Structures are given as C-alpha cells and as structure tokens.
Amino acid sequence: MSEPKKILSADPHASFSAHEGEIRAALDRVLVSGHYVLGPEVTAFENEWSAYQGGGYSIGVANGTEALELALGALGVGPGDKVATVANTVSATAAAIQQIGAQPVFVEIEADSMTLSPAALAEVIMREGIALKAIVPVHLYGRTAAMPEIVELAQKHGIKVLEDCAQAHGAVCAGRKAGTWGDAAAFSFYPTKNLGALGDGGAVFTRDHSMAQRIGALRQYGWRQRYVSAEPGRNSRLDEMQAAILRVKLNYLDAENARRARYARRYLELLQASPLSLPLADDAEVISAWHQFTVRTPHRSDLQAKLVEQGIHCGVLYPVPLHHQPAYAAKVQLPLSERACAEVLSLPVHPGLSAEDIDRVSAEILRWSSP
C-alpha cells in the first residue's frame, strides 16, 4: 500500500515553481546588471511595496527581526525602556526588543482573536506609566490586532506603536491595510510568508519621511554620507536578488491571499461540526491574510499525530509563551496566552494546495473526532 500524498504546512518550493519563469528572468536581470547591493531592484521594490500599502516609505532590510529592531531604535526606544507586546508570538519579537537594550512587557490577549487585548493593554499602561515607550501589537496568523483601539490608547498616553506584520501581508483592519496604523511597521519576507523571498528579507514601512531617512541610514552603518557614520548603525540590507524575487511575487499577492481565503472558508464550512475551536471568520472590520488557519483543541498532540500518519503536516505556532522561555522569562500571569499556546494547531492553507487537499485534511479531522 502506497503512502498518502504529503500535505505540507508550508511549501516555499511550490511558490517558486508557480512563478519560476519570471523569477529566473528577474535573477538574470540582476546578474547582468552589475548592481548587487542596494541597487535598482531594492529601490523599485521599496517603491512598489509603498504603493501597495497606499503610499508612504519602505526601507528594505536584511530580515524581519532587524526590521523590528531598527524601527524601535528610530522611534526613540533604547536601553532601559519598556515595550508592550504579547507572549504568544515567535521569539523574534522579544529578541528585537532586547537587542536594543529595552525590556518586553507581556500583555494578555483576547480569547477569540488571540491578539493583543486593548483592555489588558490599558491596565499595563496605567501600571507602567511613562516607562512604557512603545507598543508592538502582533498581527497573528494573518489577522490584525484591534488597531483602532490600540492606537487610540497609544495616542492618549503618548506611546509609539510599531506593528509586527510578519504574518499579515495584505490583511485589512477597518478599511486600512496592516502596517498603516502605527508609527511604523515591520515586515518579514521569510520564504514561508504570504509575500516570501527565497531567503531572508524584511522591510520597515512608515509614513514619516524623517523616520524613513533615519532607518535608511541605520541599515547601513548610520551613513548619510558614504563612509561617515552620523550615528551608530549596522549592516542590514535587503539583497538585490531577493528584492527582484519579491517584485515578481508582489504581483500575485492579492490573488494568492484570495486563494487562502477560499480555503479558509472551506475549512470553516467543513469543520463546523467538529469539536475544534475554529478561527474567526472575515467580517466587515477585519479581512485576514490567512497566513495560517489555526484551530484549537486540548487534544492537539493526538490530532497532530493522527494527521501526520496520513501525510498531513501541521504547525504549532507557538508552543511555549515567551514569558515561560528561559531567555525571556517573566513573572506575569497570562492564562489566555498560556492556554492558546497549549492548544493551537495550524492546518495547511497556503496557495500551493488544492481544494481537494483542504477536503482531505477536513475529512481526516472529522474521522479523528468521530466516536
């Protein structure tokens, strides 16, 4: 008996294959251009990504983590400052905060969206006072945090907002794209993202011209004049080849997000009778980018093992909340975050799949849940 076809939780190779001819042509264009670092491809991608965001400034950097770090620094966050964020995210969020000498302050999430709770944030603001210099809401699984409420709180108390948009390329909140609510936004273009390169890459987006100029200097040693550092910076440059690849893939982002959304709606229809807790559907307020289709069950390990037996691979994003990890341990009670990390399981939803794949995953889950 042959093994069942593997269904992967993410498939960057399928994304490459779908656009292979255009990607190879773009790489050839770079190779013959003679420009390999901060050349015309990076500039063109920055302009195209800014236009996609509805206008503003994009600064290509080496990866999403450094996008967070550079943006925080440009927002005036430094050693000893406190930055509010969530604990049910990848360690990169906290790593960026710590790398500039600041301290993450973990805030509870909303039970349904699993994103930063405005009510919990208000309590933290009142507790931390002026020591809290920035808020980093994480748009999780493709769904934005409650940005109107978060921004209102931040503006009331004079706190900067940096959106972590690593999983939200093209997502919409209250008619505005993810990344356009805060003072700045950090994007990752890691290969598994909705807009993914074929290696590392990232960008900071902002509508503040002076901030964009500063980040542009910080990503290259703090240079405003070549070989003269106006302030301490670093080497964090988006590669020309990755920029060329991203330019190709950006043309397909909306169509591929729409495919993810169709698959998500299919899951929601097929799994409504299952015992799983399903993610929130799109509505008039929030349109998810559906980076992940994340369900919840206290029997995660059993379900995941059964699916693997059938060649279906799912992700656990993320198994251990940051405040329970040795590098970022903190004495804070976050029961909703802890429960989410213990229960979440991300089903395959990427555009490399077929509708038949979604039906197969759903059928296996229903079979698992049948008495």
C-alpha positions, 0 to 999 in steps of 0.5 A: 500500500502506497503512502498518502500524498504529503500535505505540507504546512508550508511549501516555499518550493511550490511558490517558486515553481508557480512563478519560476519563469519570471523569477529566473528572468528577474535573477538574470536581470540582476546578474547582468546588471552589475548592481548587487547591493542596494541597487535598482531592484531594492529601490523599485521594490521599496517603491512598489511595496509603498504603493501597495500599502497606499503610499508612504516609505519602505526601507528594505532590510536584511530580515524581519527581526532587524526590521523590528529592531531598527524601527524601535531604535528610530522611534526613540526606544533604547536601553532601559525602556519598556515595550508592550507586546504579547507572549504568544508570538515567535521569539523574534519579537522579544529578541528585537526588543532586547537587542536594543537594550529595552525590556518586553512587557507581556500583555494578555490577549483576547480569547477569540482573536488571540491578539493583543487585548486593548483592555489588558493593554490599558491596565499595563499602561496605567501600571507602567506609566511613562516607562512604557515607550512603545507598543508592538501589537502582533498581527497573528496568523494573518489577522490584525490586532484591534488597531483602532483601539490600540492606537487610540490608547497609544495616542492618549498616553503618548506611546509609539506603536510599531506593528509586527506584520510578519504574518499579515501581508495584505490583511485589512483592519477597518478599511486600512491595510496592516502596517498603516496604523502605527508609527511604523511597521515591520515586515518579514519576507521569510520564504514561508510568508504570504509575500516570501523571498527565497531567503531572508528579507524584511522591510520597515514601512512608515509614513514619516519621511524623517523616520524613513531617512533615519532607518535608511541610514541605520541599515547601513552603518548610520551613513548619510554620507558614504563612509561617515557614520552620523550615528551608530548603525549596522549592516542590514540590507535587503539583497538585490536578488531577493528584492527582484524575487519579491517584485515578481511575487508582489504581483500575485499577492492579492490573488494568492491571499484570495486563494487562502481565503477560499480555503479558509472558508472551506475549512470553516464550512467543513469543520463546523461540526467538529469539536475544534475551536475554529478561527474567526471568520472575515467580517466587515472590520477585519479581512485576514491574510490567512497566513495560517488557519489555526484551530484549537483543541486540548487534544492537539498532540493526538490530532497532530499525530493522527494527521501526520500518519496520513501525510498531513503536516501541521504547525504549532505556532507557538508552543511555549509563551515567551514569558515561560522561555528561559531567555525571556522569562517573566513573572506575569500571569497570562492564562489566555496566552498560556492556554492558546499556546497549549492548544493551537494547531495550524492546518495547511492553507497556503496557495500551493494546495488544492481544494481537494487537499483542504477536503482531505485534511477536513475529512481526516479531522472529522474521522479523528473526532468521530466516536 
